Amino acid sequence: MLALAVVWLIPLVWVIRNAFLPREASIGSAWSWGFTLDNFIRVWEGAPFGQYTWNTFLVTAAIFLVQIFTLTLAAYAFARVPFFGRRVVFMLFLVQIMVPPDVLIFSNYQIINELGLLDTKLGIMLPYFASAFGVFLLRQAFKQLPHELDEAARVEGASALRILLRIYMPLAKPVYLSFAIVSISFHWNDFLWPLIVTDSPENRLLTVGLAMFAKSTESGTQWADVSAATLIVIMPMLIGFLLFQRQFISSFMHSGIKG
């Protein structure tokens, strides 16, 4: 396991080392102890990475907040609200998990085009506002909670919405945190859909901006610049993981699925 961890870390260590090396030293074969921040300054001034970072943060945060709203209501309905055909509707809903997202790109593109949302942030976000995986994960967590909690709260006069906000959501906190890791990391690193939908720097995300920067003629052979740009893209997620790694591991351990 340790050997696998070392192999997995080699690309990351290489990127970090080259990001801080002087440009001349990064393309040489000899070992260098040089250190500079000029690569980051040059990259930041060479492309609108500030705009890309803001766009990525805005899109990722908006998608996650809307997902929390939609999947909470849907999971509660599937877990606790009796209605005709609930199991059939839920099984049809789960079919989305079996369909690879890439298969839906063409149909999603047509819908976004007809709505006039091409090259907009809303066009990037719209296909991801609902998550079948999140609904399934949260429904299983809600089903594990005893019905006595509902009955006791209703005796006290609590409404369904209040029960959901005060009892179900706090008790399902590990599941929410687990889903947050999956959702935020996926949308922060998503590339193909933002590449297809966006065309202007004002709406371009970090991953697409990095690809454009790496393919430019000026930076194509400049490994120090490309490494610095890559580090700018992954740094927020890397810092977040290092700061909250215990909570992340704990959330996955306590979000087991039963039933």
C-alpha positions in Angstrom: 0.0 0.0 0.0 2.9 2.3 0.8 4.5 1.7 -2.5 1.2 2.4 -4.3 0.9 5.7 -2.3 4.4 6.7 -3.4 3.6 5.9 -7.0 0.4 7.9 -6.8 2.2 10.9 -5.3 5.0 11.1 -7.9 3.0 13.2 -10.5 1.9 15.6 -7.7 5.4 16.0 -6.3 6.7 16.6 -9.8 4.2 19.3 -10.5 4.9 21.1 -7.2 8.6 20.9 -7.7 8.4 22.3 -11.3 6.0 25.0 -10.3 8.6 26.6 -8.0 11.7 26.0 -10.2 13.1 28.7 -12.4 12.1 28.3 -16.0 15.6 27.4 -17.2 16.1 24.7 -14.4 12.7 23.0 -15.1 13.8 21.9 -18.6 17.3 20.9 -17.7 18.3 17.3 -16.7 20.4 18.3 -13.7 19.0 18.6 -10.2 18.4 22.1 -9.1 17.6 23.7 -5.7 16.3 26.9 -7.3 13.1 28.5 -6.0 11.0 31.2 -7.5 7.5 32.5 -7.5 7.9 34.1 -10.9 6.1 31.2 -12.6 2.9 32.0 -10.7 3.1 35.7 -11.4 3.7 35.1 -15.1 0.8 32.6 -15.3 -1.6 34.8 -13.4 -0.8 37.8 -15.7 -0.8 35.6 -18.9 -4.4 34.3 -18.5 -7.4 35.4 -16.5 -7.1 32.7 -13.9 -8.7 35.0 -11.3 -11.9 35.1 -13.5 -11.6 31.3 -14.0 -11.3 30.7 -10.3 -14.3 32.9 -9.5 -16.4 31.2 -12.2 -15.5 27.7 -10.9 -16.2 28.6 -7.3 -19.6 30.2 -8.3 -20.7 27.2 -10.5 -19.5 24.6 -8.0 -21.2 26.3 -5.0 -24.4 27.0 -6.8 -24.8 23.5 -8.1 -24.1 22.1 -4.6 -26.6 24.3 -2.9 -29.4 23.6 -5.4 -28.6 19.9 -5.2 -28.9 19.9 -1.4 -32.4 21.5 -1.8 -33.6 19.1 -4.5 -32.2 15.9 -3.1 -33.4 16.5 0.4 -37.0 17.0 -0.7 -36.8 14.1 -3.1 -35.2 11.7 -0.6 -37.7 12.6 2.2 -40.6 12.0 -0.2 -39.2 8.6 -1.3 -38.4 7.6 2.3 -41.3 8.9 4.3 -44.2 10.2 2.2 -46.5 7.4 1.0 -47.9 7.9 -2.5 -49.1 5.6 -5.3 -46.3 4.0 -7.3 -43.5 5.3 -5.0 -41.3 2.2 -5.5 -41.7 2.3 -9.3 -41.0 6.0 -9.5 -37.9 5.5 -7.3 -36.6 2.6 -9.5 -37.1 4.8 -12.6 -35.3 7.6 -10.9 -32.3 5.3 -10.1 -32.0 4.4 -13.8 -30.1 7.7 -14.1 -27.2 6.3 -12.1 -26.7 3.6 -14.7 -26.6 6.1 -17.6 -23.1 7.5 -18.2 -23.2 11.3 -18.2 -21.3 11.5 -21.5 -24.2 9.8 -23.2 -26.5 12.7 -22.4 -24.1 15.4 -23.6 -25.8 15.8 -27.1 -29.3 15.9 -25.8 -28.3 18.3 -22.9 -26.6 20.5 -25.5 -29.7 20.7 -27.6 -31.9 21.6 -24.6 -29.4 24.3 -23.4 -29.2 25.6 -27.0 -33.0 25.8 -27.3 -33.2 27.6 -23.9 -30.6 30.2 -25.2 -28.2 29.3 -22.3 -25.1 28.5 -24.3 -21.9 30.2 -23.0 -23.6 31.0 -19.7 -22.9 29.8 -16.2 -26.5 28.7 -15.8 -26.0 26.5 -18.9 -23.1 24.8 -17.2 -25.1 24.3 -14.0 -28.5 23.3 -15.2 -28.0 19.6 -16.0 -26.5 18.9 -12.5 -29.2 20.5 -10.3 -30.6 17.0 -9.6 -28.5 14.1 -8.5 -29.9 10.5 -8.5 -26.9 9.3 -6.6 -27.5 11.9 -3.9 -31.2 11.1 -3.6 -30.4 7.4 -3.3 -27.7 8.0 -0.6 -29.9 10.4 1.4 -33.1 8.2 1.1 -31.2 5.3 2.6 -30.1 7.5 5.5 -33.6 8.8 6.1 -35.0 5.2 6.0 -32.7 4.2 8.8 -34.1 6.8 11.2 -36.9 5.4 13.5 -40.5 6.4 12.8 -40.8 7.2 16.5 -39.0 10.4 15.9 -41.7 11.5 13.4 -44.5 10.5 15.8 -43.0 12.3 18.8 -42.4 15.5 16.7 -45.9 15.4 15.3 -47.4 15.0 18.8 -45.5 18.2 19.7 -47.2 19.9 16.8 -44.2 20.0 14.4 -44.9 20.2 10.6 -43.3 17.9 8.0 -41.0 20.7 6.9 -39.9 21.4 10.5 -39.3 17.7 11.1 -37.2 17.6 8.0 -35.1 20.6 9.0 -34.8 19.9 12.7 -34.5 16.1 12.9 -33.7 14.5 9.5 -31.1 16.9 8.2 -29.0 17.2 11.4 -29.0 13.4 11.8 -27.9 12.8 8.2 -25.0 15.2 8.5 -22.3 12.6 7.7 -24.2 11.7 4.5 -24.4 15.4 3.5 -20.7 15.7 4.0 -19.9 12.6 2.0 -22.1 13.9 -0.9 -20.4 17.3 -0.6 -17.0 15.7 -1.2 -18.2 13.8 -4.3 -20.2 16.7 -5.7 -17.7 19.6 -5.1 -14.7 17.6 -6.3 -16.5 16.4 -9.4 -17.7 19.8 -10.5 -14.5 21.6 -9.6 -12.6 19.2 -11.9 -15.3 18.8 -14.6 -13.9 19.5 -18.0 -15.9 18.1 -20.9 -19.3 19.7 -20.4 -17.9 23.2 -19.5 -15.6 22.9 -22.6 -18.6 22.2 -24.9 -21.0 24.8 -23.4 -18.7 27.8 -22.9 -16.9 29.8 -25.4 -15.8 33.0 -23.7 -13.3 33.7 -20.9 -16.0 35.4 -18.9 -17.8 32.0 -18.4 -14.8 29.6 -18.7 -13.9 27.4 -15.8 -10.5 26.6 -14.4 -10.1 23.2 -16.0 -10.9 24.6 -19.5 -8.7 27.6 -18.9 -5.8 25.4 -17.9 -6.2 23.3 -21.1 -6.3 26.5 -23.2 -3.3 27.8 -21.5 -1.3 24.6 -21.8 -2.0 24.3 -25.5 -1.1 27.9 -26.3 2.0 28.3 -28.4 3.7 30.5 -25.8 3.5 28.1 -22.9 3.4 24.7 -24.7 7.0 23.8 -23.8 7.2 25.8 -20.6 6.8 23.1 -18.0 7.3 25.5 -15.1 4.4 27.7 -16.3 2.1 24.7 -17.0 3.0 23.3 -13.5 2.3 26.6 -11.8 -1.1 26.9 -13.6 -1.9 23.3 -12.6 -1.1 24.0 -9.0 -3.4 27.1 -9.1 -6.2 24.9 -10.3 -5.8 22.1 -7.8 -4.7 24.1 -4.8 -8.2 25.0 -3.3 -9.2 21.3 -3.4 -5.8 20.2 -2.0 -6.0 22.7 0.9 -9.6 21.7 1.6 -8.7 18.1 1.8 -5.7 18.6 4.1 -7.7 20.8 6.5 -10.7 18.6 6.7 -9.3 15.1 6.0 -10.4 13.7 9.4 -14.0 14.9 8.9 -14.0 13.5 5.4 -12.8 10.1 6.5 -15.2 10.1 9.4 -18.2 11.0 7.2 -17.5 8.1 4.9 -17.2 5.7 7.8 -20.5 6.9 9.3 -22.5 7.1 6.1 -22.9 3.3 5.5 -25.9 2.3 3.4 -28.3 -0.3 4.8 -31.6 -1.7 3.7 
